[in-house]
Amino acid sequence: MTGKSLSGHLKDKLIQQALEHKLKNMGQTASGFNPLSRRADIPDAWCRFDQQAGYKQIQIIYKGGAQLGVGNPFFRLHEGIAGATTRIGGQEYINYASYNYLGLSGDARVSQAAKDAIDQYGTSVSASRLVSGERPVHRQLEAAIAETYGVDDAVVMVSGHATNVTTIGYLFGANDLILHDELIHNSSLVGAQLSGAKRLSFPHNDFAALDKLLAEQRRHYERVLIVLEGLYSMDGDYPDLPEFIAIKQKYRAFLMVDEAHSLGVLGDNGLGIRELFNIDGKDVDIWMGTLSKSLAGCGGFIAGESALVEHLKFLAPGFLYSVGMPPQVAAPALAALNILKQEPDRVRRLQARSAYFLSKAKAAGIDTGHSQGVAIIAAITGSSLSAARMSEALFHKGINVQPILYPAVPEKSARLRFFISCEHTEGQIGQTIQAYCEEISR
């Protein structure tokens, strides 16, 4: 025998036999993986979307609704501009399911700004702004937002949800603490989870509870972020911002205010919670907002000091690795912001209609929870089934309003949410309250 001794060949054979035995026990052969041998051990829930828990829950809800005679109120097809009224299935409805608070989505001037931007810049910037460069409308919009808040600079991103996720997720880390209102939006929760920071909630709008938490926790962490909303979309109420500013200064923390719903709504001129409380914009470290509600566009923004904005523009993944905002989205948002400042009467009409709705609802005995009568008014029904049934009953009477069901809110707090527009009339509001009361009496 040449090349290798008998003992060497015997050793190789024993090793090969041992390997084949081990692979066989693992459902494999020496020639490769046997995909059929272990298939029965893999549950359907691990490899089929229709077996996943969330999808099954949706099907149970659909089936239960059908058995109880309640239709699906979601994903209705609107056939035109959705404002104080909308058209669904060829019929006109009074509409309370839109964040078009100032009626600027559909305003001819705002629409024209989008058309002009397309003609000048096309429909996409095609890559991230770091790579493909800026368009003048980007910088004009950011400068206008910064001026609105009285801060150094701002940056706009293509998604409001992603703005919170990437800002919080990038800026904070494992050695930090994030404290947020218990009713904070999902986007802030996801950002906090992404960051790896310790996350604690405090009772809704309870600055004293926040103070106590910070007294206990502050020394255990490096950076601390407090996250609030300017106007809470589930309840229609807002925080006592000066009290939270005092606490953040006391403990040397960062304060972030999400103005998704409050810009264009709060303050005499609609400039948000800063104007409502007459505070210096620099007293809040991170101003966040969306362009999709009062500003009739889409996307989000962060405003604050130059170091914050430059940091995010160069390193936050949600900006750095995302395509830049399309010109036809930035341009109408800028036009809407300019109109907001030029026509404060829109804000005053919105506030007057909201107050009228709240007063009529309370007089009728409707449980409006914590709603303070500014753009968002809740009508708490007490169960998901009653909320869904009320929504459908109102729809049959020509009123489009969405139910908010468990688990979005606790079951006992299921509700309808009425989003008010400056274009709603007192007559429409009166008709709505009357229809609601008629259904309650049944």
N, C-alpha and C positions, 0 to 999 in steps of 0.2 A: 504494500500500500504506500503510495507516494503522497507527499505534500502535507499530510496530517496523520498523526498516530491513531491507532485504534481507540485508545483511551480518549483522544480528543473528539473523535466521531461519536463515541458513546455518550460523552458529556453533552455534545450538541443535540443528540437525539432526545436525551432526558429533558433538556431544557425546552425543546420543541413540544414534547408531550405535556409537560407541565403547563406551558403557555396555552396549548389547545384546550386542556382541561379547564383552566381558569376562564378562558373566553367562552367556552361552552356554558359554564355556569352563569355567565353574564348575558346569555342570549346571543353570543357572537360566535363566529368561526374564525379560524386563522386567516381565511381569505377575505374577511371583512365583516361589517355589521349586518346582523339579521333583523330587519325592521319589524318583522311579523311576530317574533318570538315574545316580545314584551308589550305588544300593542294592547292586550286585554287589561294590562295594569294601569293604563292611562285613562283617567275619568273623562267623560265627555265635556265636563265643565272646564277642562284645561285646554280644549282644542276646538270648541265650537262657540261661536258668538251667541247663538240662540239658547245656550245653556248657562250663560253668565247671569249672576244674581240680579244685576241692574235691569237687564232686558226682561227677565222673568217678572220682576216687580212691575214694569211698565205694562206687560200683558195682563197681569192680574188687575191692574187699575182699569184698563180698557174693558176687560170682561165684566168687572164689577159695575162700571158705569153703564154698560149696555144692559145688564140685568136690572138696574135701577132706573133705566130710562133716561140717563144723563149722557148727553153727547160730549164729544171731545171739543173743548173750547180753544184749543191751541192750534197754532199754525194756520189760522184763517187767512184766506187769500184776499188781500186788499187790492182793489182794481185801479187805484189812483192815489193821489196825495192823501196821507192820513194826518188829519189835524183834528179840529173840533168835531168834524164829521168825516166819515169815510164811506166807501162803497164796497160791499161784500156780496157776492152772488147776485149782482145787478140791483141790489137794494141799498138805499142810503141809511146809515146809522149815526146816531150821536155817539161819538167816539171818546172813550176815556182810557184807551190802551196805547197811548203814544206819549213820548217824552218831548214832543214838539211844543214845548211850553210857550214860546213866543211867536209861534206860527211862521217861523222863518224858513222851515223846510217847505219849499213850494213858492216862496216869495220870488217874484220875477227877477229882482236884482241879484239875489243869491244864486238862482239858477243860471243867470247870464254869466256870472263870475266863473262858474264851473265850465260853461261852454267856451268862454274866452280862453281859459287855461288850457283846455284840450287843443284848441286851435294853435296856441302858441308853443306848448310844450309836449303835446302828445298825451297818451293815456297812462304812461308809466315812466318812472325814472330808472327802471330796469335793474337796479342793484341797490346796495346800501348807499347811503349818502356819502359815507367815507370813501367809497370806491367810485361811484358814478358822479359825485359832485352835487352841489346844491342847485336849487332853482331859486330865483329871487323871492318867489312867493313863500318858500319855507322860512326864510329869514324875516320876511315882513310879518308873517304870522307869529313867529316866536318873539319878535320885538314887541308886537302889540300885546301879546299875553304878558310878557314881563312888565310892560308899562301898566297894564291893568292891575297887577299885583304889587307894583312899587318895588320890584326886585331887579337884580342885575340882568338875568337872562332866563331863557326857557328853551325846552327842546320838545318837539312833537314826535309822536310815534304812531304806528299804523293801527294799534289796537288799544282801547282803554284798559281792558283786562290785562293785557300783556304789559302795559306801562307799570301797573302796580307790581306784577309778578317780577319783572326784571329789575325794577328799581330797588325794591325791598330785598329780593333774592340776591342781588349783586352787592349792595352796599354793606350788608350785615352778615355776621358769621357766627361760628360756634362759641365764641367768647362773649357774645352779646345777648341782650334781652330785648324782646319786642312785647310791648304791652298794648292791647287794643280793646276798644269797646266790644262788648259781647255781641253786638249786632253788626259788626264790621262786614264789609262786602267780601265775598269769596275770593276775589282777586288779591286782597291783602293777606288773607289766610294762606293762600297758595304761595305767595311771595315769602311769607314768614317761614313756611315749611321748607321751601327751597333754600333759604338762607342757612338753615341748620342752627339758628339761634334758639335760645329758650323762649317759649311763647306762653304768655299768660293773658287772660282776659279779665276785665273788670266790669261790674254791673253798668248797664246802659246809662250813659251821661253822668255817671257818679264820680265826680272829681275827688271827693273825699276818700272814696275807696281806692282810687288811683294813688293818692297821696300816701295812704297807709301801705299799699303794695311797694311803692318806691322806698319808703322808710325801711322796710324789711329787706328789700332785694338789691338796692342800687349798688352797694359796695361789693357785691359778688360778681359783677360784670364790668366789662370795659365800656362799650357803647350801649346806650339804651335808646330805643325808638318808641315813641307814643304815637298810635295811629287812631285818628278820628275821622268822621265824615262831617261835611258841612251841613248836609240835610240827608236824613236816613230815609231810604226809599221804601222801606216796609212800613214805617210808622208816620213819616211826614213830620218829624221833629228834629231839633238841632241842639248841639251842645252849648254850654256857657263858655265860649272860647277863651275869654280873658282869664277865667279860673284855671283852665288847662295850661295856658301860657305861663302863668305864675308858677305852677307846679313844675313844668319842664325847666324853667329857669332855676328854681330852688334845687333841683337835683342834677342839673347840668346834663339834661337829656336832649335828644332831638325830637321835634314835633312835626308830624306829617298830617295834613288835612286833605282829605279826598273831597273835592268840590264837584263831583260828577253831576249831582242834582242841584247844587246850591248856586252855581254861577248862572246868572241870568234870571235868578229867582229871588234871592235874598238881597236886602239892602234897597234903599230908595231908588237907586239907578240900576239895580240888578247886578252889581259888581261882586256879589257873593257875601259870605259870612264876614269877611274882613271889613266890608263897608257897613254891614249890619251893626257890628260892634265898634266901628271906627278905630281899628287897630293898625299899627304899622305893619306892612307886609313882611318886613324882615324879622318880625317877632315869631313867625312860623318858619321852620327850617326848610320844609319841603311842601310846596303847594302842588297838588295833583288835580287834574280835571279831565273831562272828556269833551270831545268836539261833536258828539253825536246827539246831544239833547238840545239845549238852547242855541248852540252854535251850528246846528243843521248840517253837520258833516259826519266824519267818522274818525276815530282814533283817540289818543290821549296826549296829555302834556305833563311835564314837570317844570315848575318854575322855582327859582331860588337864586342863591349866590352863584357867581361865575364858576367857582371851584366845583360845586355840585354838578352843574350842567356840563361843563367840559369833561369831568370825570365820566359821566354817563355816556356822552357822545363818543368817547374813545374806547370805553371798556365794557359798558353794560351789554350783555349778549343780545337782549331784545331789541337794541338799537343797532349795535355793531354788525350783527349777522342777519338783520332783517332788511328787506327792501325799503327804500325811503317812501314817504307818503306821496301818493299820486298827486299831481298838480291840481286835478279837478276835485280833489277832496280838501286840500289846503286852501284853495282860493275861495270857495263858498264859506268855509269857516271864518276866514278873515273878513269877508264881506258881512257875515252875520254879526261878528264881534263889533264891527264899525257901526252897523245899524243899531245894535243894542245900545251903544253909547250915544248915538244921535237921536234915538227915539225911546227915551225912558218911559214914555206913556204905555208902551207895550207891557213893561214890567208892572206898572201900577194897575193896569187892567187885569193882569194875571193875578195879582195880589187881591184885588177887589173881588174877582170872581171866586177865588179860592175861599176867601173869608165868607162870602155869601153861601157857598156850598156847605161849608162847615156849620154855619149858624142854622141853616135849614135842616141839615142832617141831625144836629143835636136837638133841635126843636121837635123833630119827628121821633125822637127816642132811639135813633140809630147809635150804636156803640162805635165811636170814632177813635177809641184808644187814646194814644198820645199825640194824635195829629194836631198840629198847631195852625193849620189852615193856610199853608203856603205850597201850592202846586200839587201836593200829594195828600190824599185823604183816604184813610182806611175805613172800611165798614166791616167790623168784626162779626162773624156769623156764629162762631163757636165750634164748628166742625168742618172738615173738608167736604163732606157730602152736602151740607147745607150751603157752603160757598159755591160748589159746582152747580147745584140746582138753582141758586139765585142768579148766577151768571147766565145760565141757559134761559131762565125765565125772562130776564131783562133783554136778552138777545132777541127773543121772540117778540118783544115789544119795541124793537128798533134801537136798543141801547147796547153798545159793545163795551164790556168791562171784563177784565180777567180775574179769575179766582187765584188766590195764593193758598196752596194746600200744604199739608204736612208731607215731607219733612222740611220744606223751605221755612216754615214757621211751626211752632208747637201746635198740635192738633186743636187744642182749645182756643187758639188764636187764629185759626183759619179765617180768611177775609176776602173781600173784594178790595182792589186798589183803584181808586179814581184819580187819574192824572189829568189835571186841569190845564187848559190852554187859555191864553188871553183872548182867543176867538170864541170861546164858549159864551153863550148868552144866558141871561137870568132865566129866560123862558125854557131853554134846554135843561138847565139845572133843576128848575121847578118840576118839569116833566119827569126827570130822572128820580127825584126824591119821591114823587107821588107813585111812580111805578114800583119803586122799592117797597114802599109802605104797603101797597096793595098785595104784593107777594108775601110780605111778612104776615099779613092778616090771614093768609090761607094756611 
